[in-house]
């Protein structure tokens, strides 16, 4: 099983800003694993 690092980020804003931020994290290798209200939880392999 691989090792992962995790990140929790608050993303406030409407559709366009949220989409832009999620795409930025995706380009850095982060995978969205869940969200709750404004909190977005990411993981990526170390």
Order of alpha helices (4+ residues) and beta strands (2+ residues): beta-alpha-beta-beta
